[in-house]
Structure formats: structure tokens, C-alpha cells
Amino acid sequence: MNLEFSIPSWAACGPGLATADQWRAWSADPAVPAGEPQPALAQVPPMVRRRLNTLGRTALQVAFDLHTPAPEVPVVFASRYGDASRSLALLAELVRREPLSPTAFGLSVHNAIGAMYSLIRGDHANYVSVAAGPGTAAAGLVEAVGLLADGAPEVLVVFCDAPLPDGYATFEDGPATMYAWAWRVTAPVPGQVHYTLAATPAHDAPAPDHPQLPYGLDLMRFVAADAPRLQRVAGGTTWTWQRHHA
């Protein structure tokens, strides 16, 4: 598999990282940021904003930070774990034989953040929620390129993740932090920078360039730094990303 696409614009949010300049500076000497993001999410009414936890606010902040896509533009929300903290809290309530909150349940499902974005915007476009294990960030781009091939003019891709809560933390298989990014993805434009993504079976897994970074965060470093190449292994697949000059 070899995919081609462009990223005309992007936005990202993480602990102490909000602006493009901050992300570019971080990409020159990357490390896993500690703490939680502090998204203001001023674009969302306070009554709605209070229903979202930090992960949801972070994901919607980057979506709104980009130019709002037209109603016909599809949106891909990708997250390896989604809002695991809400799910764990609901399981704990079941153990205590307490009644479950319908609102909490509705916000715990994997497509909840995307659904909130759609409701806030009154949007009836095609929305897709993706979870594909350690390769989720790449799978989100594969979905986006498929939508472009089906005729979409562009696709908004939003990736977000957070550390697993205490009850699940033993299942972490690498560094973790809370962050989100959003990319406008289009077909390659002649004469402009574009990217390729190739996927091959990971027979001899190469060492990652930045093993201390979660895969999705390493992808943001790759884009923010205008790096020429990134190769990571996830889910038994070697993903090779390349930036091509105009």
C-alpha cells in the first residue's frame, strides 16, 4: 500500500503546547510533555463545554482551531483508547450496583467526541470513528485517503489520546500523554509539498527514530518539524511516512 496526500494546514494541543510555533520548537527537541492540556474551547457554549472532560475539550479545540470545514467535508476521529476514564468509572458504578448516568454512558462510547463536534456545528457530513490498536493514527489517514478516493474534496482528521486511567494503566505498552492534533487532508496538489504513506509487513522491525514518543505524537513531530521521513512499526505493520518537496 502506498498512499499520497497533502496536509494544507494543521493544529495541535498538548501540555504546554498550543500554538504552531510552540509545536515547531518542541519538534526540534521532542520529549513526552507532562501534565494535561488547558484548552479554552471558547468556540463552544459553556453549557456544552461543561459536558466534555479534558480529552474531549482538547480534541474539539484542535478541530475548531482549523478553518471550519464546509458541511460536505467528512471528518475522521481516531483514538486508540478513546475516553477510557469514563468507561472505567461506569464499570465501577456497576460493581457498586449504582444506577448509570445515560449522559455519562453516551459520552463514553468511542464516537462520542465526534458526535459532539457534529452536534455543536449542526453538521450532517460523513463522520467516521477509528480505533485500530497501536496503529490507530495511521489507520485514520488510511480512512481519510479512502474518502478522498471516493470523491471527498478534503477530509478533516482528528487524532486524540490520553494515558489509561489507573485501573487500566498496567496495559500501557509505551509512553503516554494527553494530546490531540487535527489535519486537513487533501489529494496532492501539483507543485506543492505532499506526503506518502507506505505499509509493509513488519518482518524485521526497524528501530523507531523517537521511541520515547507515542506513535501519534511522533507523527505530529514529523509534520511540525517538516522532517523528510518517519518509520514506525505498529500492529505488525511497518509504516513509512515521507515528505516530498514541490
Backbone hydrogen bonds in HBPLUS format (Angstrom, degrees):
<---DONOR---> <-ACCEPTOR-->    atom                        ^
c    i                          cat <-CA-CA->   ^        H-A-AA   ^      H-
h    n   atom  resd res      DA  || num        DHA   H-A  angle D-A-AA Bond
n    s   type  num  typ     dist DA aas  dist angle  dist       angle   num
A0199-ALA N   A0001-MET O   3.07 MM 198  5.40 149.9  2.16 140.2 146.8     1
A0003-LEU N   A0197-LEU O   2.80 MM 194  5.06 168.2  1.82 145.8 147.7     2
A0197-LEU N   A0003-LEU O   2.89 MM 194  5.06 148.2  2.00 134.7 142.8     3
A0005-PHE N   A0195-TYR O   2.99 MM 190  5.41 155.2  2.05 148.1 151.9     4
A0195-TYR N   A0005-PHE O   2.72 MM 190  5.41 175.0  1.72 176.5 177.5     5
A0006-SER N   A0186-THR O   2.84 MM 180  5.18 160.6  1.87 144.6 147.1     6
A0186-THR N   A0006-SER O   3.04 MM 180  5.18 160.6  2.08 136.4 142.1     7
A0184-ARG N   A0009-SER O   3.07 MM 175  5.65 172.1  2.07 161.7 160.8     8
A0011-ALA N   A0182-ALA O   2.95 MM 171  5.30 148.7  2.05 150.0 156.8     9
A0182-ALA N   A0011-ALA O   2.79 MM 171  5.30 160.0  1.83 157.8 158.9    10
A0013-CYS N   A0180-ALA O   2.86 MM 167  5.45 156.4  1.92 161.9 163.3    11
A0180-ALA N   A0013-CYS O   2.96 MM 167  5.45 146.9  2.07 153.8 162.2    12
A0014-GLY N   A0017-LEU O   2.81 MM   3  4.90 160.9  1.84 150.3 151.5    13
A0017-LEU N   A0014-GLY O   2.98 MM   3  4.90 170.9  1.99 122.4 122.0    14
A0023-TRP N   A0019-THR O   3.06 MM   4  6.40 156.8  2.12 149.8 156.1    15
A0024-ARG N   A0020-ALA O   2.90 MM   4  6.14 154.8  1.96 150.1 157.1    16
A0025-ALA N   A0021-ASP O   2.97 MM   4  6.17 158.9  2.02 148.9 154.4    17
A0026-TRP N   A0022-GLN O   2.93 MM   4  6.13 159.2  1.98 145.7 151.9    18
A0027-SER N   A0023-TRP O   2.89 MM   4  6.04 151.4  1.98 144.5 152.2    19
A0028-ALA N   A0025-ALA O   3.23 MM   3  5.51 148.1  2.34 103.8 112.6    20
A0029-ASP N   A0026-TRP O   3.01 MM   3  5.50 147.5  2.11 113.8 122.7    21
A0044-VAL N   A0041-LEU O   3.21 MM   3  5.91 171.0  2.22 120.8 123.2    22
A0048-VAL N   A0045-PRO O   3.02 MM   3  5.47 126.1  2.33 111.6 124.7    23
A0049-ARG N   A0045-PRO O   2.86 MM   4  6.05 163.2  1.89 157.4 163.0    24
A0050-ARG N   A0046-PRO O   3.00 MM   4  6.12 150.1  2.09 152.3 156.6    25
A0051-ARG N   A0048-VAL O   3.02 MM   3  5.51 149.6  2.11 111.9 120.8    26
A0052-LEU N   A0049-ARG O   3.12 MM   3  5.51 152.2  2.20 109.7 117.7    27
A0057-ARG N   A0053-ASN O   2.95 MM   4  6.20 163.6  1.98 159.7 164.9    28
A0058-THR N   A0054-THR O   2.88 MM   4  5.98 155.2  1.94 147.7 154.6    29
A0059-ALA N   A0055-LEU O   3.00 MM   4  6.22 163.5  2.03 152.3 156.2    30
A0060-LEU N   A0056-GLY O   2.99 MM   4  6.17 165.0  2.02 150.8 155.0    31
A0061-GLN N   A0057-ARG O   2.86 MM   4  5.88 144.5  1.98 140.9 150.9    32
A0062-VAL N   A0058-THR O   3.34 MM   4  6.65 160.9  2.38 150.4 151.8    33
A0063-ALA N   A0059-ALA O   3.30 MM   4  6.55 153.1  2.38 140.8 148.5    34
A0064-PHE N   A0060-LEU O   2.92 MM   4  6.12 159.9  1.96 152.1 156.4    35
A0065-ASP N   A0061-GLN O   2.83 MM   4  5.99 137.1  2.02 142.6 155.7    36
A0073-VAL N   A0070-ALA O   2.97 MM   3  5.56 168.0  1.98 125.5 129.3    37
A0156-LEU N   A0074-PRO O   3.11 MM  82  6.51 166.6  2.13 156.9 158.2    38
A0075-VAL N   A0126-ASN O   2.91 MM  51  6.42 155.1  1.97 158.1 166.4    39
A0128-VAL N   A0075-VAL O   2.90 MM  53  6.32 153.6  1.97 158.9 166.8    40
A0076-VAL N   A0156-LEU O   2.78 MM  80  6.18 164.0  1.81 162.5 167.5    41
A0158-VAL N   A0076-VAL O   2.78 MM  82  6.13 167.8  1.79 168.8 172.0    42
A0077-PHE N   A0128-VAL O   2.83 MM  51  6.16 167.5  1.84 172.5 172.6    43
A0130-VAL N   A0077-PHE O   2.85 MM  53  6.23 158.6  1.90 153.9 159.6    44
A0078-ALA N   A0158-VAL O   2.77 MM  80  6.14 165.5  1.79 165.0 169.4    45
A0160-CYS N   A0078-ALA O   3.08 MM  82  6.61 151.6  2.16 160.7 169.6    46
A0079-SER N   A0130-VAL O   3.09 MM  51  6.48 160.4  2.13 171.4 171.5    47
A0088-LEU N   A0084-ALA O   2.93 MM   4  6.16 160.8  1.97 155.4 159.8    48
A0089-ALA N   A0085-SER O   3.06 MM   4  6.22 155.3  2.13 142.5 149.2    49
A0090-LEU N   A0086-ARG O   3.00 MM   4  6.27 153.7  2.07 149.2 155.9    50
A0091-LEU N   A0087-SER O   3.02 MM   4  6.32 154.3  2.09 147.5 154.4    51
A0092-ALA N   A0088-LEU O   2.98 MM   4  6.24 153.1  2.05 147.3 154.6    52
A0093-GLU N   A0089-ALA O   3.05 MM   4  6.35 148.1  2.16 142.6 151.0    53
A0094-LEU N   A0090-LEU O   3.01 MM   4  6.36 149.8  2.11 145.8 153.9    54
A0095-VAL N   A0091-LEU O   3.03 MM   4  6.36 155.2  2.09 147.8 154.0    55
A0096-ARG N   A0092-ALA O   3.05 MM   4  6.35 147.9  2.16 142.4 151.0    56
A0098-GLU N   A0093-GLU O   2.86 MM   5  5.13 172.8  1.87 155.4 153.7    57
A0097-ARG N   A0094-LEU O   2.96 MM   3  4.82 155.6  2.02 101.6 108.6    58
A0105-PHE N   A0101-SER O   2.93 MM   4  6.21 160.0  1.97 155.2 161.0    59
A0106-GLY N   A0102-PRO O   2.87 MM   4  6.02 163.0  1.90 146.3 151.4    60
A0107-LEU N   A0103-THR O   3.01 MM   4  6.22 145.6  2.14 146.6 155.3    61
A0108-SER N   A0105-PHE O   3.01 MM   3  5.10 154.4  2.08 105.0 113.3    62
A0112-ALA N   A0109-VAL O   3.08 MM   3  5.45 164.0  2.11 120.7 121.9    63
A0115-ALA N   A0111-ASN O   2.92 MM   4  6.09 152.9  1.99 148.8 157.3    64
A0116-MET N   A0112-ALA O   2.89 MM   4  6.17 152.9  1.96 151.5 158.2    65
A0117-TYR N   A0113-ILE O   3.07 MM   4  6.38 158.0  2.12 148.6 154.1    66
A0118-SER N   A0114-GLY O   2.98 MM   4  6.25 157.0  2.03 148.0 154.3    67
A0119-LEU N   A0115-ALA O   2.88 MM   4  6.14 160.3  1.92 151.5 156.6    68
A0120-ILE N   A0116-MET O   2.89 MM   4  6.04 164.8  1.91 153.7 157.7    69
A0121-ARG N   A0117-TYR O   3.13 MM   4  6.25 153.9  2.20 144.0 150.4    70
A0122-GLY N   A0118-SER O   2.86 MM   4  5.80 115.9  2.28 137.2 154.1    71
A0123-ASP N   A0118-SER O   2.94 MM   5  4.92 162.4  1.97 144.8 147.9    72
A0122-GLY N   A0119-LEU O   3.18 MM   3  4.94 143.0  2.33  92.7 103.6    73
A0136-THR N   A0133-GLY O   3.15 MM   3  5.54 146.7  2.26 128.2 125.3    74
A0139-ALA N   A0135-GLY O   2.94 MM   4  6.15 158.6  1.98 154.8 161.9    75
A0140-GLY N   A0136-THR O   2.93 MM   4  6.19 146.6  2.04 152.1 159.8    76
A0141-LEU N   A0138-ALA O   3.03 MM   3  5.25 122.2  2.38 100.3 114.3    77
A0142-VAL N   A0138-ALA O   2.98 MM   4  6.36 153.4  2.06 150.7 159.0    78
A0143-GLU N   A0139-ALA O   2.96 MM   4  6.20 159.8  2.00 149.6 154.2    79
A0144-ALA N   A0140-GLY O   3.04 MM   4  6.26 152.6  2.12 138.0 145.8    80
A0145-VAL N   A0141-LEU O   2.92 MM   4  6.17 164.2  1.94 155.2 157.7    81
A0146-GLY N   A0142-VAL O   3.03 MM   4  6.25 149.7  2.13 144.4 153.0    82
A0147-LEU N   A0143-GLU O   3.02 MM   4  6.35 148.5  2.12 146.6 154.9    83
A0147-LEU N   A0144-ALA O   3.09 MM   3  5.10 117.8  2.49  94.4 109.3    84
A0148-LEU N   A0144-ALA O   2.96 MM   4  6.35 150.1  2.05 148.0 156.8    85
A0149-ALA N   A0145-VAL O   2.96 MM   4  6.21 154.7  2.02 144.3 150.9    86
A0150-ASP N   A0146-GLY O   3.08 MM   4  6.35 130.6  2.33 135.2 148.2    87
A0150-ASP N   A0147-LEU O   3.11 MM   3  4.96 130.1  2.38  90.7 104.4    88
A0152-ALA N   A0147-LEU O   3.09 MM   5  5.73 164.8  2.12 147.6 143.5    89
A0151-GLY N   A0148-LEU O   2.95 MM   3  5.21 159.8  1.99 108.7 114.6    90
A0155-VAL N   A0185-VAL O   2.86 MM  30  5.16 152.3  1.94 147.5 156.1    91
A0185-VAL N   A0155-VAL O   2.83 MM  30  5.16 168.3  1.85 158.7 162.2    92
A0157-VAL N   A0183-TRP O   2.92 MM  26  5.25 173.7  1.93 159.3 161.1    93
A0183-TRP N   A0157-VAL O   2.84 MM  26  5.25 155.7  1.90 150.0 157.9    94
A0159-PHE N   A0181-TRP O   2.87 MM  22  5.44 162.5  1.90 159.8 165.7    95
A0181-TRP N   A0159-PHE O   2.88 MM  22  5.44 153.9  1.95 152.6 160.9    96
A0161-ASP N   A0179-TYR O   3.16 MM  18  5.95 157.1  2.21 165.0 167.5    97
A0179-TYR N   A0161-ASP O   3.10 MM  18  5.95 154.7  2.17 162.4 167.3    98
A0168-TYR N   A0165-PRO O   2.80 MM   3  5.53 153.0  1.87 126.9 135.2    99
A0169-ALA N   A0165-PRO O   2.90 MM   4  5.70 121.2  2.25 147.0 159.0   100
A0169-ALA N   A0166-ASP O   3.36 MM   3  5.01 148.1  2.46  94.1 103.0   101
A0171-PHE N   A0168-TYR O   2.87 MM   3  5.83 169.8  1.88 134.4 137.9   102
A0172-GLU N   A0169-ALA O   3.07 MM   3  5.51 169.9  2.08 117.3 120.1   103
A0192-GLN N   A0189-VAL O   3.04 MM   3  5.61 151.9  2.12 147.9 146.0   104
A0194-HIS N   A0244-HIS O   3.15 MM  50  5.41 155.6  2.21 144.6 152.0   105
A0244-HIS N   A0194-HIS O   2.80 MM  50  5.41 169.3  1.82 175.3 172.1   106
A0196-THR N   A0242-GLN O   2.96 MM  46  5.28 149.9  2.05 143.6 151.6   107
A0242-GLN N   A0196-THR O   2.99 MM  46  5.28 154.4  2.06 148.4 152.0   108
A0198-ALA N   A0240-THR O   2.91 MM  42  5.10 161.0  1.95 141.6 147.8   109
A0240-THR N   A0198-ALA O   2.86 MM  42  5.10 167.7  1.87 152.2 156.3   110
A0200-THR N   A0238-THR O   3.07 MM  38  5.26 155.9  2.13 141.0 148.6   111
A0238-THR N   A0200-THR O   2.74 MM  38  5.26 171.5  1.75 169.6 170.3   112
A0203-HIS N   A0201-PRO O   3.05 MM   2  5.83 129.2  2.32 105.9  91.5   113
A0202-ALA N   A0236-GLY O   3.09 MM  34  5.32 165.3  2.12 131.6 127.7   114
A0213-LEU N   A0210-HIS O   3.07 MM   3  5.82 170.8  2.08 126.3 128.8   115
A0217-LEU N   A0214-PRO O   3.05 MM   3  5.27 118.4  2.44 102.9 118.3   116
A0218-ASP N   A0214-PRO O   2.85 MM   4  6.12 152.5  1.92 157.8 167.0   117
A0219-LEU N   A0215-TYR O   2.95 MM   4  6.28 146.0  2.06 149.4 159.0   118
A0220-MET N   A0216-GLY O   3.23 MM   4  6.57 147.9  2.34 136.9 144.5   119
A0221-ARG N   A0217-LEU O   2.99 MM   4  6.35 151.5  2.07 144.8 152.8   120
A0222-PHE N   A0218-ASP O   2.92 MM   4  6.18 159.0  1.97 147.9 153.2   121
A0223-VAL N   A0219-LEU O   3.07 MM   4  6.39 157.4  2.12 150.2 154.7   122
A0224-ALA N   A0220-MET O   2.85 MM   4  5.95 170.5  1.86 154.4 157.7   123
A0225-ALA N   A0221-ARG O   2.86 MM   4  5.79 154.5  1.93 151.6 157.4   124
A0227-ALA N   A0222-PHE O   3.09 MM   5  5.18 153.0  2.17 152.6 157.7   125
A0226-ASP N   A0223-VAL O   3.17 MM   3  5.18 157.2  2.23 103.1 110.1   126
A0243-ARG N   A0228-PRO O   2.99 MM  15  4.91 164.2  2.01 127.0 129.7   127
A0230-LEU N   A0241-TRP O   2.88 MM  11  5.03 152.6  1.95 144.5 146.3   128
A0241-TRP N   A0230-LEU O   2.72 MM  11  5.03 172.4  1.73 165.1 165.6   129
A0232-ARG N   A0239-TRP O   3.02 MM   7  5.38 157.1  2.07 150.0 155.8   130
A0239-TRP N   A0232-ARG O   2.74 MM   7  5.38 170.4  1.75 173.9 170.4   131
A0234-ALA N   A0237-THR O   2.90 MM   3  5.42 159.3  1.95 155.3 159.2   132
A0237-THR N   A0234-ALA O   3.09 MM   3  5.42 153.6  2.16 110.6 118.7   133
